[in-house]
């Protein structure tokens, strides 16, 4: 991957709906070059798919939580996979520190959050959770280039 690939990725992140021709025009390169580069990035797994960026609050997801999870020794991946299946979960991370995993999830109301928290505690090998309610989102954007 070189600087041109990064510029193409930047264009896609800025507006994933623009055509190969528009990207080529913006970067001052041939349309065929853009097409070839994007197909290679897809084949390499750098580009995993295409999606819209949604405003979760406008969709009714008023609550964002960050949950610290402590898991029985040797069972972390098993627990992570189970948590990742839950529909409100946005991210699952194995981390260093006092806890084993961090989960980011979004909910429409306290009742949904309550059910989710109880469901986490019912998963075998989950020893403890510590839930942090996000009060204000300053930045939430995972697009990097």
DOZALO-235100 format. One line per 4 residues: number of its first residue (from 1); for each residue x, y, z of C-alpha. Coordinates in Angstrom, 1 decimal. Layout:
NUM = X,Y,Z  ...
//
This chain:
1 = 0.0,0.0,0.0  1.4,3.4,-1.0  0.5,7.0,-0.7  -1.9,6.8,-3.7
5 = -3.8,4.0,-2.1  -4.1,6.1,1.1  -5.4,9.0,-1.0  -8.0,6.8,-2.6
9 = -9.1,5.4,0.8  -9.4,9.0,2.0  -11.7,9.8,-0.9  -13.8,6.7,-0.1
13 = -14.0,7.6,3.6  -15.0,11.2,2.7  -17.8,10.0,0.4  -18.2,6.3,-0.3
17 = -20.9,7.0,-2.9  -18.7,8.8,-5.4  -17.8,7.1,-8.6  -14.4,5.9,-9.7
21 = -14.5,8.7,-12.2  -15.1,11.3,-9.5  -12.3,9.9,-7.3  -9.9,9.9,-10.3
25 = -10.8,13.5,-11.1  -10.3,14.6,-7.5  -6.9,12.9,-7.3  -5.8,13.8,-10.9
29 = -5.3,10.2,-12.0  -6.8,7.8,-14.5  -10.2,6.1,-13.8  -8.6,2.8,-14.6
33 = -6.0,3.3,-11.9  -8.7,4.0,-9.3  -10.6,0.9,-10.4  -7.5,-1.3,-10.2
37 = -6.4,0.1,-6.9  -9.8,-0.3,-5.2  -10.2,-3.9,-6.5  -6.7,-4.7,-5.1
41 = -7.6,-3.1,-1.7  -10.8,-5.2,-1.6  -9.0,-8.4,-2.5  -6.4,-7.7,0.2
45 = -9.1,-7.2,2.7  -8.2,-3.6,3.4  -11.6,-2.6,2.2  -14.0,-5.0,3.9
49 = -17.3,-3.5,2.6  -19.2,-0.3,2.1  -21.8,1.2,4.4  -23.6,4.4,5.5
53 = -22.6,6.4,8.6  -25.7,6.7,10.7  -26.6,9.1,13.5  -27.6,6.6,16.2
57 = -29.3,9.2,18.3  -31.7,10.2,15.5  -32.5,6.5,15.2  -33.5,6.5,18.9
61 = -30.3,5.0,20.4  -30.1,7.5,23.3  -27.7,5.5,25.5  -24.1,4.5,24.8
65 = -22.3,2.4,27.3  -18.8,1.2,27.8  -18.7,-2.1,29.7  -15.6,-3.5,31.4
69 = -15.8,-7.3,31.7  -13.8,-9.7,33.8  -13.8,-13.3,32.5  -12.7,-16.7,34.0
73 = -9.1,-17.6,33.0  -8.9,-19.2,29.6  -12.4,-18.4,28.5  -12.0,-14.9,27.1
77 = -12.4,-15.7,23.4  -15.4,-17.9,24.0  -17.1,-15.1,26.0  -16.1,-12.4,23.5
81 = -17.7,-14.3,20.6  -20.9,-14.7,22.6  -21.1,-11.0,23.4  -20.3,-10.0,19.8
85 = -23.5,-11.8,18.6  -25.7,-9.5,20.6  -27.5,-6.9,18.4  -26.8,-3.8,20.4
89 = -23.0,-4.4,20.6  -20.9,-2.1,18.4  -17.4,-3.2,19.5  -15.7,-5.9,21.6
93 = -12.1,-5.5,22.6  -9.7,-7.7,24.6  -7.6,-5.3,26.7  -4.8,-5.1,29.1
97 = -5.3,-3.9,32.7  -7.6,-4.8,35.5  -10.4,-6.1,33.2  -10.2,-8.6,30.3
101 = -12.6,-7.0,27.7  -14.3,-3.8,26.9  -17.7,-3.7,25.1  -19.2,-0.6,23.5
105 = -23.0,-0.9,23.0  -26.0,1.4,22.2  -29.5,1.3,23.6  -32.8,3.1,23.0
109 = -33.7,3.1,26.7  -32.8,2.0,30.2  -34.9,-1.1,30.0  -32.9,-2.4,27.0
113 = -29.7,-1.6,28.9  -30.9,-3.4,32.0  -31.8,-6.5,30.0  -28.4,-6.4,28.2
117 = -26.5,-6.1,31.5  -28.3,-9.0,33.0  -27.7,-11.1,29.9  -24.0,-10.4,30.1
121 = -23.9,-11.6,33.7  -25.8,-14.8,32.7  -23.0,-15.8,30.2  -20.9,-18.6,31.6
125 = -17.5,-17.5,32.7  -18.4,-13.8,33.0  -17.3,-13.0,36.6  -18.0,-9.3,36.8
129 = -19.0,-6.3,34.7  -18.6,-2.6,35.3  -20.8,-0.4,33.1  -20.0,3.2,32.3
133 = -22.8,5.3,30.8  -21.6,7.9,28.2  -22.9,11.3,29.1  -21.6,13.3,26.1
137 = -20.1,12.0,22.9  -17.4,14.4,21.8  -16.2,12.3,18.9  -17.3,8.9,17.5
141 = -15.6,8.2,14.1  -13.6,5.2,13.3  -12.5,6.3,9.9  -8.7,6.6,9.8
145 = -6.3,7.4,7.0
//
